[in-house]
Amino acid sequence: MKIKWHGWADFEFTTSKGVKILADAYYNGPNKPEDVNEVDYMVITHGSFDHALNWVNIAKRTNPKMIFCDHGTKIHGLKNGLGNDKFRIMVPGFLYQFEGIQFQCVQSVHVAIFISKDGDPEPGAIGEKEGEAITSFPFSVIIKDIDGCSVYVPGDTAIGPHLKTIGELYRPDVSLLHCVGCPGWSAEMSPKEAAIALQWLGSSIGIPMHYDPRNAFMDQEVNQFIEYCSLLCPYAKIKKLKPGETFECLI
């Protein structure tokens, strides 16, 4: 499986058979929606704008075969012209399989409420846009290729015992990890907590995500995460990608 980081929490996976899977769709610089030209399957982990700002725009342009999301995110898509047959609802425990690829929904510890407006494909934050407030139920997902390679896509999650369970049940080959906070804001996981999460997940490869490498504070926290990983899970290789860079997972 090829794993391409478009920046922030936006990832594009290309399976061994060439199937394109898009996970989350902020695409608000340096990555842009136009960077995505082909999507077979789309996963939107929750409806907050920093994970979902451009998913409707990209879905309308690329016409994916299926979109995996929660109920609230689906409502926003239906309000903005996407057909009901395009969606599969994700609830922890649900497993879908298409073209030999498994989409295993697992628990996330997070909360999300966004503003949705008819005719406006971009979800907004409360207080920044007027419209209907919609509750989104965040989830994480393990995507497993037909060749056996698997990747854990967290969306947003805090540290917790669910990560140990995911590691015991699925032990993904690659884990994407949110390990930084925005300047002036808190974070779902600190650099040390993210390293502990990687230890619990048991992945041999970790990829930091949900940050802007142009921001010195965020980049420093990613480097701290890498240092903690060298102490807590030295067997794991950490791939610090640049926006637009691709890493190929070979098992």
Helices and strands as residue ranges (DSSP letters): E 2-7, E 10-14, E 20-23, G 33-35, E 41-43, H 49-52, H 55-62, E 66-69, H 71-79, G 84-86, E 87-89, E 95-98, E 101-106, E 112-117, E 120-124, E 132-136, E 140-144, E 150-153, H 161-169, E 174-178, H 191-201, E 205-209, H 216-232, E 237-238, E 246-248
